[in-house]
Amino acid sequence: MKCNSCADGYLIVKSSKDGSKHFLACTNYTANGKGCGNIIWKEDFYRMMRL
């Protein structure tokens, strides 16, 4: 799915560092903090999609 905050990235499923939560994150992000940085938590995604 294309990122809704930038024109270059895609939202992919990632997990939190401890693996307990999942979220969508933009691929247009770099480790130095530059780029999009858009994150959508699972609960918010379900709410947006009315699931």
Secondary structure, DSSP 8 states (H G I E B T S, - for coil): -B-SS-SS-BEEEEE-TTSS-EEEEESSB-TTS-B---EEEHHHHHHHTT-
